[in-house]
């Protein structure tokens, strides 16, 4: 585990919990704020952790097309899982429609093109680089692959509790389990990043679940 990791993890938790509590401060809306958080935390991780930089460099320069294809297929699978989950939570919980509507409410006031570009260039890749590549990677180095995976999933799910939205917390845990397992198995942020980007675009912009 990198010696600066605990401090950067605390910074990440404070930034993302604040994001989910307040969602917007002045002109800084949810999407700009999310992007800024990722840029700041990843910058700190990259400049302080040589092993992290080396893992990324090796990953994005080998078997690129194979990894991109696997990432795309995994996104399709995850979308199907969420499609089934969407129907299940609506059947089981009276508040599901409200919670799902609140998630899509994050888009209010933000242009579709801007959201799509931020998801493609910063948010999708950034989340995988941060939560799986950096955080899960360091936790696995310290506690072992399985334990690091479990802790990373719990942390990823826990920050979403600040939203007060149970459906979003369940979605974050599902995504965390899926992408965390993929990272544990393949050790590829490229696979995960493609998966996350395609899934984000599908769920939020292309084939959203009706509220």
Secondary structure, 3 states (H helix, E strand, C coil): CCCCHHHHHHHHHHHHHHHHHHCCECCECHHHHHHHHHHHHHHHHHHHCHHHHHHHHHHCCCCHHHHHHHHHHHHHHHHHHHHHHHHHHHHHCCCHHHHHHHHHHHHCCCCHHHHHHHHHHHHHHHHHHHHHHHHHHHHHHHHCHHHHHHHHHHHHHHHHHHHCCHHHHHHHHHHHHHHHHHHHHHCCHHHHHHHHHHHHHHHHHHCCCCC
